[in-house]
């Protein structure tokens, strides 16, 4: 049946580890004893450390038994010093290796910082290029807007010309209507003249019987003049209708051409505006990405600087700890040698009277 760990077990294991040149820890003491939990070992090991100073000052605390011959004690001292030297050498090698690793890491961080500085320079150049491109795009957009305003002015001029054509067409229509009214008045006058002539012919029918042939000739001549007047009026009306049709056709062609030019100018202006806005958006996105990359680079550079500072501080702290440990080992060795010397002196004094 397993038994619990006592204070004497922990102290004996710690003494053995110390004599072997190893620092007593909870895990080492458990391995030395072969059992026990850390919660059980920890308080006994704390009490061992608390009484270690008083035990070192006690000449017989770590003294070898009187029955041990001097050569064996000297050999143990030699082994102890060799173990201390090996531990110091091992610690020095570990310190040098750690220092080399820190130097390599510092060089790597310096190279990385240089690369980041170069990258930042490149990003700044890229940012300047993007700003210049943005200025060019802005100027192009302003030129496009100026061309759009010019096209709108041309369209307004065409609208004014179209309005003038419409006014001319209205004037032509009014003139045609006036000509038609004149022709209608001429026909009315001719009808009145015919009616008057007919009345006169009826009133003087008996008197005109003798002059019938001559009057018929006169009537024929009058009818011929009436027909000529009607033909001339119809010809003038046909010419007016043709002029009106030609003016209407020209007006439709002008309206169609103006509409086509307006649609083409609007489509071109919209396409140019869309291209300019898209280019401006891309350049703004590139500028934002470059700015974000620059900020990330600066953050990484700051992180690397902090890591370098931390590594330097750790190196300094490690060196201080090594120096303090060497001082403790040296002081412990002095105490052990002094205790051994006192033990030898006491043994000689006891052996002298005998």
Buried (B, 14 or more C-beta within 10 A) or exposed (E): EEEEBEEEBBBBBBBBBBBEBBEBEBEBBBEBBEEBEEEBBBEBBEEBEEEBEEBBEEBEBBBBEEEEEEEEBEEBBEEBBEBBEEBBEEBEEEBEEBEEEBEEEBEEBEEBBEEBEEBBEBBEEBBEBBEEBBEEBEEBBEEBBEBBEEBBEBBEEBEEEBEEBBEEBEEBBEEBEEBBEEBEEBBEEBEEEBEEBEEEBEEEEEEBEEEEEEBEEEBEEBEEEBEEBBEEBEEBBEEBEEEBEEBEEEBEEBBEEBEEBBEEBBEBBEEBBEBBEEBBEEBEEBBEEBEEBBEEBEEBBEEBEEBBEEBEEEBEEBEEEBEEBBEEBEEBBEBBEEBBEBBBEBBEEEEEEE
